[in-house]
Amino acid sequence: MRVPYGWMADYCDPGLLPRDLAERMAMTGTEVERVVTLGPPSAEGFVIGKVLDVVKHPDADRLNVCQVDTGDAGSADGGRTIVCGAPNVAAGQTVVVALPGAVMPGGMKIKQAKLRGVESNGMICSDRELELGEDHNGILVLEDGPAAGTPAAGVLPLAEPVLELEVTPNRTDCFGIYGVAREAHAISGAPLAPAPWDGGPIGPGVGSESGDLERLGDPAGAVKTADRARVLVRDEELCPRFTARGYAEVKVGPSPRWLRSRLIAAGMRPISNVVDITNYVMWLTGQPMHAYDLDLVPEGELVIRRAENGEKVAALDGNDYELTDRMVAVADRNGLAGIGGMMGGSVSEVSDSTTTVLMEAANWNGPNILRTSRDLGLRSEASSRFEKQLHPDLTLRAQAVAARLMVEVCGATPMTGIVDIAAPVPAAEPIWLRAGRVERILGLAIDTDRQARALEMLGFGVQRDGKDLLVSVPPDRHYDVTREIDLVEEVGRISDLDRNLPATLPSGPGRPGGLSRQQVLQRRAEDSLRESGFDEMVGWSFTDPNEKDRLRLDPEDPRAGAVRLANPLSEEQSLMRTTLLGSVLGAAQRNLSRGADRVALFESGRVYLPAAAFGPGPLGGDFPGNTRPPFNEPQHLCGLAVGSVDPSTWRGEASGADFFALKGVLEHLAGSLGTAVSVERIPGAPTQPFLHPGKSGVVRVDERPIGWIGEIHPLVAAEYDLDCAVAFEIALADLLQASPVGEEAYRDFTPFPPVDRDLAVLVAEEMPASSVLAAVRDSGGELLASVSVFDVYSGEGVGEGEKSLALRLRFRAPDRTLSDEEIEPIWSGIIAALEEIGGKLRG
């Protein structure tokens, strides 16, 4: 953003050289990319002249010989002779003269020279030669007033320093000249003029007596804005506020020179006084505006709604744009009249014949504007501000400034009142800044009075309560300053922290380093997945609102009601994720689309679950010392495989990953933590809507559900262009809580051999093998070292609805070789346990 130094100085003159101010602003968080000089490098040698006489050059048809009074010795005897080729030069004009020695933009130095035999002592300048505009058809003619010899810099912005700022997305207050002036005020301590919307200065010749927004209007009250204009807002989420005010008896024409000069210095092209006012107000306040020819709006009715797919609008830039139903449109009774927050339509464009104007100052959904800008390939000064999410209250500020300008510059008669349609906006809660907090965080002692003064200079409201401060946040900092730590930052950044930083770091109690038990176990679990051939990934914590539909989540599912960000980077990243699965599926899709022949990924990260129960410790979202938020942030672990987990070798192709392969990976993970997981499958009832109903199950540890595992539902897999994928997701805190690692005692290796026994048991076909294994473990006692399934059979010799599981049991004692007599009673107990769950030994 370009900030003309002289324009800013109307509100705060910091008394610093522009480059010094730029350095101080950079050190306080407002980046200044560079300082440029508009027009000539110096204003020396440029004066106001009065053309006394003009005659044709005796030897050149297109040249004139002028006598110009420049108020110095060089023009004492009948004026200074200057040869000029401009067709519009005439006696009696007030002009800008570059005297010999003056340096023009581009570096050319004016010299005394003969032109076709006539000596010329200077140059009469045009707009373009001074870089004050694009007009080069003739010389720059000023209004009468300045005396001959007056330095031109006092009349025109010659050699105007311009700060080029790189405004960060959170600092929307610095998108306006007055916001930058407030920064200069806080940095330098120089006085700050009242805000232009509160009766402060707006521009040369614009009086403050016309600043009352309610009082301005038809004295008789006969013409009201609401009588001439009607606005319907059908989507308050996309347009939180829309204000409009009408003006009658508008005289459209060129803007005054001071207004055109300021816009040019700011990098804007002057068009007409009405359009220039909308740009001037935007540059001054940070709130964009748009002007309609009200007579071209059928019955004065505007509707703010979502566009329909394929609708087209002819925009002011001369291009036609095709919209989608994700975009917001401004429509009249005949069709589209503009793209909300982006650009107006040519159908109601203000022209020289316009006499009635409707001024719009609206507030739009920032992420939606950002996405629309990207989709249309259209970016404007207005959209670059709206996409940062402005506060709705800025609209009335803009209307107040525009009203004063419309009266003074266009001779307009404002209609009474404004149309104001606003959705409820939660008020910013006051924030406490506790005594000692600034020093504790910054290591710099700043007394309470200095803290309060710093915040007040930045526009915050401050109430003192002893040594504590209760701070209210102004609208233009509403989305940026929300916590106590933000106030500490504001105090620190303008308290010369860069110059007064303590030489030593703040002291604190020493603590020995090291990882907590949960951190050690978490790393062990992640290492187990790496050992199994999985690659770790790190995804965004933000997600797309459409992800819930892609994962087939029911609207009643708590995971469908995700936490919405107050200031998202884009609409596609406007929600906090409630599951890691979408992130991992998206990564798998990208890897496969780039030529990967197999994908095995895992992610360990937090999810954000509204109104969810808190698990044990920080990994379960239970952070000590913090007030619990309305949502939980547990750490989850998610793994996904597409294709084979292991690579193919010369010995043959690796087998593809399936439910059982991934179940083995999960069991290996649990084993690395010294615990065991079981998977309970519920036939015909999918555990999750994004899983295959017949190939999924609940993951349990100590009989408690901690997650899910299964094959991804074909419809979901198709959404991500995957043929087949298997995945799991578990709550890490619950798994780690069941781990005995760190609590187990050392047991010496035994040299005595084990005793292995096999058995085959008939069970119901729907009974999971994990239930059979659990029954054996529970009844096997301390001498049962392990049990595993080595065969599953169904068919001839096995009854209908049954299956045969072949189990291998290993018994071992640490101090002796076991005999059959010792094993037999244990074996009988195991047989009894299997019979209790419906099992029968197979002969």
ChimeraX attribute file (.defattr): number of C-alpha atoms within 10 A of each C-alpha:
attribute: neighborCount
match mode: 1-to-1
recipient: residues
	/A:1	19
	/A:2	22
	/A:3	25
	/A:4	25
	/A:5	22
	/A:6	16
	/A:7	22
	/A:8	21
	/A:9	17
	/A:10	18
	/A:11	26
	/A:12	25
	/A:13	20
	/A:14	21
	/A:15	13
	/A:16	12
	/A:17	11
	/A:18	16
	/A:19	16
	/A:20	11
	/A:21	19
	/A:22	22
	/A:23	15
	/A:24	21
	/A:25	20
	/A:26	15
	/A:27	18
	/A:28	21
	/A:29	15
	/A:30	19
	/A:31	18
	/A:32	21
	/A:33	14
	/A:34	14
	/A:35	19
	/A:36	17
	/A:37	17
	/A:38	21
	/A:39	23
	/A:40	21
	/A:41	18
	/A:42	17
	/A:43	21
	/A:44	17
	/A:45	18
	/A:46	28
	/A:47	25
	/A:48	25
	/A:49	30
	/A:50	23
	/A:51	22
	/A:52	17
	/A:53	19
	/A:54	19
	/A:55	13
	/A:56	15
	/A:57	19
	/A:58	12
	/A:59	12
	/A:60	12
	/A:61	9
	/A:62	11
	/A:63	18
	/A:64	22
	/A:65	21
	/A:66	24
	/A:67	22
	/A:68	31
	/A:69	26
	/A:70	27
	/A:71	18
	/A:72	12
	/A:73	10
	/A:74	15
	/A:75	17
	/A:76	12
	/A:77	9
	/A:78	12
	/A:79	21
	/A:80	24
	/A:81	21
	/A:82	26
	/A:83	26
	/A:84	24
	/A:85	19
	/A:86	18
	/A:87	12
	/A:88	12
	/A:89	22
	/A:90	16
	/A:91	14
	/A:92	14
	/A:93	19
	/A:94	24
	/A:95	25
	/A:96	29
	/A:97	28
	/A:98	26
	/A:99	23
	/A:100	17
	/A:101	15
	/A:102	22
	/A:103	21
	/A:104	21
	/A:105	18
	/A:106	10
	/A:107	10
	/A:108	11
	/A:109	13
	/A:110	17
	/A:111	16
	/A:112	14
	/A:113	15
	/A:114	12
	/A:115	16
	/A:116	13
	/A:117	11
	/A:118	15
	/A:119	14
	/A:120	20
	/A:121	21
	/A:122	24
	/A:123	21
	/A:124	27
	/A:125	21
	/A:126	22
	/A:127	19
	/A:128	17
	/A:129	19
	/A:130	21
	/A:131	20
	/A:132	22
	/A:133	18
	/A:134	14
	/A:135	13
	/A:136	13
	/A:137	12
	/A:138	17
	/A:139	21
	/A:140	24
	/A:141	17
	/A:142	16
	/A:143	10
	/A:144	11
	/A:145	8
	/A:146	18
	/A:147	15
	/A:148	21
	/A:149	18
	/A:150	16
	/A:151	21
	/A:152	22
	/A:153	17
	/A:154	12
	/A:155	16
	/A:156	18
	/A:157	24
	/A:158	24
	/A:159	19
	/A:160	21
	/A:161	21
	/A:162	23
	/A:163	23
	/A:164	18
	/A:165	21
	/A:166	16
	/A:167	17
	/A:168	13
	/A:169	17
	/A:170	17
	/A:171	18
	/A:172	23
	/A:173	25
	/A:174	26
	/A:175	26
	/A:176	22
	/A:177	27
	/A:178	26
	/A:179	23
	/A:180	21
	/A:181	26
	/A:182	25
	/A:183	24
	/A:184	28
	/A:185	20
	/A:186	24
	/A:187	22
	/A:188	17
	/A:189	16
	/A:190	16
	/A:191	16
	/A:192	21
	/A:193	18
	/A:194	13
	/A:195	18
	/A:196	22
	/A:197	23
	/A:198	14
	/A:199	18
	/A:200	19
	/A:201	19
	/A:202	22
	/A:203	15
	/A:204	10
	/A:205	12
	/A:206	17
	/A:207	16
	/A:208	16
	/A:209	10
	/A:210	18
	/A:211	22
	/A:212	16
	/A:213	21
	/A:214	10
	/A:215	12
	/A:216	19
	/A:217	25
	/A:218	16
	/A:219	12
	/A:220	7
	/A:221	10
	/A:222	10
	/A:223	19
	/A:224	19
	/A:225	21
	/A:226	18
	/A:227	13
	/A:228	17
	/A:229	20
	/A:230	14
	/A:231	20
	/A:232	14
	/A:233	20
	/A:234	12
	/A:235	14
	/A:236	18
	/A:237	12
	/A:238	24
	/A:239	24
	/A:240	19
	/A:241	24
	/A:242	23
	/A:243	21
	/A:244	27
	/A:245	25
	/A:246	30
	/A:247	28
	/A:248	20
	/A:249	14
	/A:250	22
	/A:251	18
	/A:252	22
	/A:253	17
	/A:254	18
	/A:255	19
	/A:256	16
	/A:257	14
	/A:258	15
	/A:259	19
	/A:260	23
	/A:261	22
	/A:262	22
	/A:263	22
	/A:264	19
	/A:265	27
	/A:266	20
	/A:267	13
	/A:268	17
	/A:269	15
	/A:270	21
	/A:271	15
	/A:272	18
	/A:273	24
	/A:274	29
	/A:275	21
	/A:276	20
	/A:277	27
	/A:278	24
	/A:279	23
	/A:280	30
	/A:281	24
	/A:282	24
	/A:283	25
	/A:284	24
	/A:285	24
	/A:286	27
	/A:287	31
	/A:288	28
	/A:289	25
	/A:290	23
	/A:291	21
	/A:292	27
	/A:293	21
	/A:294	24
	/A:295	16
	/A:296	16
	/A:297	20
	/A:298	13
	/A:299	13
	/A:300	20
	/A:301	15
	/A:302	19
	/A:303	19
	/A:304	24
	/A:305	20
	/A:306	20
	/A:307	21
	/A:308	15
	/A:309	12
	/A:310	11
	/A:311	14
	/A:312	18
	/A:313	23
	/A:314	19
	/A:315	20
	/A:316	15
	/A:317	10
	/A:318	9
	/A:319	10
	/A:320	13
	/A:321	17
	/A:322	13
	/A:323	21
	/A:324	18
	/A:325	13
	/A:326	15
	/A:327	21
	/A:328	26
	/A:329	29
	/A:330	24
	/A:331	24
	/A:332	21
	/A:333	13
	/A:334	9
	/A:335	14
	/A:336	23
	/A:337	27
	/A:338	26
	/A:339	24
	/A:340	27
	/A:341	33
	/A:342	26
	/A:343	22
	/A:344	23
	/A:345	21
	/A:346	19
	/A:347	20
	/A:348	21
	/A:349	20
	/A:350	23
	/A:351	15
	/A:352	13
	/A:353	11
	/A:354	21
	/A:355	18
	/A:356	22
	/A:357	27
	/A:358	25
	/A:359	25
	/A:360	22
	/A:361	27
	/A:362	28
	/A:363	27
	/A:364	26
	/A:365	22
	/A:366	25
	/A:367	22
	/A:368	23
	/A:369	30
	/A:370	24
	/A:371	18
	/A:372	25
	/A:373	19
	/A:374	11
	/A:375	12
	/A:376	14
	/A:377	9
	/A:378	13
	/A:379	15
	/A:380	12
	/A:381	16
	/A:382	20
	/A:383	22
	/A:384	19
	/A:385	23
	/A:386	27
	/A:387	25
	/A:388	23
	/A:389	25
	/A:390	27
	/A:391	22
	/A:392	24
	/A:393	17
	/A:394	20
	/A:395	24
	/A:396	20
	/A:397	20
	/A:398	26
	/A:399	24
	/A:400	21
	/A:401	30
	/A:402	26
	/A:403	26
	/A:404	26
	/A:405	26
	/A:406	23
	/A:407	19
	/A:408	15
	/A:409	21
	/A:410	23
	/A:411	15
	/A:412	23
	/A:413	21
	/A:414	29
	/A:415	24
	/A:416	24
	/A:417	20
	/A:418	22
	/A:419	19
	/A:420	17
	/A:421	17
	/A:422	17
	/A:423	15
	/A:424	10
	/A:425	11
	/A:426	6
	/A:427	9
	/A:428	15
	/A:429	12
	/A:430	17
	/A:431	19
	/A:432	18
	/A:433	24
	/A:434	16
	/A:435	15
	/A:436	16
	/A:437	17
	/A:438	23
	/A:439	15
	/A:440	14
	/A:441	13
	/A:442	18
	/A:443	19
	/A:444	17
	/A:445	13
	/A:446	16
	/A:447	13
	/A:448	19
	/A:449	11
	/A:450	12
	/A:451	21
	/A:452	22
	/A:453	15
	/A:454	21
	/A:455	21
	/A:456	15
	/A:457	19
	/A:458	22
	/A:459	19
	/A:460	18
	/A:461	16
	/A:462	20
	/A:463	14
	/A:464	14
	/A:465	11
	/A:466	9
	/A:467	12
	/A:468	16
	/A:469	21
	/A:470	15
	/A:471	21
	/A:472	21
	/A:473	23
	/A:474	17
	/A:475	18
	/A:476	24
	/A:477	19
	/A:478	18
	/A:479	19
	/A:480	16
	/A:481	20
	/A:482	16
	/A:483	13
	/A:484	17
	/A:485	15
	/A:486	14
	/A:487	22
	/A:488	20
	/A:489	17
	/A:490	18
	/A:491	22
	/A:492	21
	/A:493	17
	/A:494	23
	/A:495	19
	/A:496	14
	/A:497	16
	/A:498	13
	/A:499	8
	/A:500	11
	/A:501	12
	/A:502	13
	/A:503	7
	/A:504	7
	/A:505	9
	/A:506	12
	/A:507	8
	/A:508	7
	/A:509	4
	/A:510	6
	/A:511	6
	/A:512	5
	/A:513	6
	/A:514	8
	/A:515	9
	/A:516	9
	/A:517	11
	/A:518	17
	/A:519	13
	/A:520	14
	/A:521	22
	/A:522	21
	/A:523	11
	/A:524	16
	/A:525	24
	/A:526	18
	/A:527	15
	/A:528	20
	/A:529	21
	/A:530	16
	/A:531	13
	/A:532	17
	/A:533	17
	/A:534	22
	/A:535	16
	/A:536	15
	/A:537	14
	/A:538	13
	/A:539	15
	/A:540	11
	/A:541	17
	/A:542	22
	/A:543	24
	/A:544	16
	/A:545	19
	/A:546	11
	/A:547	17
	/A:548	21
	/A:549	14
	/A:550	16
	/A:551	21
	/A:552	16
	/A:553	17
	/A:554	13
	/A:555	11
	/A:556	8
	/A:557	9
	/A:558	14
	/A:559	19
	/A:560	22
	/A:561	20
	/A:562	21
	/A:563	18
	/A:564	15
	/A:565	13
	/A:566	10
	/A:567	18
	/A:568	18
	/A:569	17
	/A:570	18
	/A:571	20
	/A:572	16
	/A:573	19
	/A:574	20
	/A:575	23
	/A:576	22
	/A:577	28
	/A:578	25
	/A:579	23
	/A:580	26
	/A:581	22
	/A:582	19
	/A:583	20
	/A:584	23
	/A:585	25
	/A:586	14
	/A:587	18
	/A:588	23
	/A:589	18
	/A:590	14
	/A:591	14
	/A:592	15
	/A:593	12
	/A:594	8
	/A:595	8
	/A:596	12
	/A:597	12
	/A:598	19
	/A:599	23
	/A:600	25
	/A:601	24
	/A:602	25
	/A:603	22
	/A:604	23
	/A:605	20
	/A:606	23
	/A:607	24
	/A:608	23
	/A:609	24
	/A:610	18
	/A:611	12
	/A:612	15
	/A:613	14
	/A:614	18
	/A:615	19
	/A:616	16
	/A:617	15
	/A:618	15
	/A:619	23
	/A:620	20
	/A:621	24
	/A:622	18
	/A:623	14
	/A:624	9
	/A:625	6
	/A:626	7
	/A:627	8
	/A:628	12
	/A:629	10
	/A:630	11
	/A:631	17
	/A:632	21
	/A:633	23
	/A:634	26
	/A:635	22
	/A:636	22
	/A:637	23
	/A:638	23
	/A:639	27
	/A:640	27
	/A:641	28
	/A:642	23
	/A:643	21
	/A:644	19
	/A:645	23
	/A:646	17
	/A:647	14
	/A:648	12
	/A:649	8
	/A:650	5
	/A:651	6
	/A:652	8
	/A:653	11
	/A:654	13
	/A:655	13
	/A:656	16
	/A:657	24
	/A:658	21
	/A:659	19
	/A:660	14
	/A:661	16
	/A:662	22
	/A:663	21
	/A:664	13
	/A:665	19
	/A:666	26
	/A:667	17
	/A:668	20
	/A:669	23
	/A:670	22
	/A:671	15
	/A:672	18
	/A:673	21
	/A:674	15
	/A:675	19
	/A:676	18
	/A:677	23
	/A:678	24
	/A:679	24
	/A:680	21
	/A:681	23
	/A:682	17
	/A:683	14
	/A:684	11
	/A:685	13
	/A:686	19
	/A:687	22
	/A:688	19
	/A:689	15
	/A:690	21
	/A:691	27
	/A:692	21
	/A:693	20
	/A:694	16
	/A:695	21
	/A:696	29
	/A:697	26
	/A:698	21
	/A:699	24
	/A:700	19
	/A:701	20
	/A:702	13
	/A:703	11
	/A:704	13
	/A:705	18
	/A:706	19
	/A:707	22
	/A:708	22
	/A:709	29
	/A:710	31
	/A:711	26
	/A:712	28
	/A:713	23
	/A:714	15
	/A:715	16
	/A:716	21
	/A:717	21
	/A:718	13
	/A:719	14
	/A:720	16
	/A:721	16
	/A:722	19
	/A:723	11
	/A:724	18
	/A:725	25
	/A:726	27
	/A:727	27
	/A:728	27
	/A:729	23
	/A:730	23
	/A:731	23
	/A:732	26
	/A:733	23
	/A:734	24
	/A:735	24
	/A:736	24
	/A:737	16
	/A:738	16
	/A:739	20
	/A:740	12
	/A:741	16
	/A:742	11
	/A:743	7
	/A:744	9
	/A:745	8
	/A:746	6
	/A:747	7
	/A:748	7
	/A:749	8
	/A:750	12
	/A:751	11
	/A:752	13
	/A:753	13
	/A:754	19
	/A:755	17
	/A:756	14
	/A:757	13
	/A:758	13
	/A:759	15
	/A:760	20
	/A:761	20
	/A:762	22
	/A:763	25
	/A:764	16
	/A:765	14
	/A:766	12
	/A:767	18
	/A:768	15
	/A:769	18
	/A:770	16
	/A:771	15
	/A:772	21
	/A:773	17
	/A:774	15
	/A:775	18
	/A:776	24
	/A:777	18
	/A:778	13
	/A:779	18
	/A:780	24
	/A:781	13
	/A:782	12
	/A:783	16
	/A:784	22
	/A:785	16
	/A:786	15
	/A:787	19
	/A:788	17
	/A:789	17
	/A:790	10
	/A:791	11
	/A:792	13
	/A:793	14
	/A:794	15
	/A:795	11
	/A:796	7
	/A:797	10
	/A:798	14
	/A:799	14
	/A:800	11
	/A:801	11
	/A:802	17
	/A:803	21
	/A:804	24
	/A:805	23
	/A:806	18
	/A:807	21
	/A:808	16
	/A:809	21
	/A:810	16
	/A:811	21
	/A:812	20
	/A:813	17
	/A:814	15
	/A:815	10
	/A:816	12
	/A:817	13
	/A:818	17
	/A:819	9
	/A:820	9
	/A:821	8
	/A:822	10
	/A:823	17
	/A:824	11
	/A:825	12
	/A:826	18
	/A:827	18
	/A:828	13
	/A:829	16
	/A:830	19
	/A:831	20
	/A:832	17
	/A:833	20
	/A:834	23
	/A:835	16
	/A:836	11
	/A:837	14
	/A:838	14
	/A:839	21
	/A:840	17
	/A:841	14
	/A:842	14
	/A:843	7
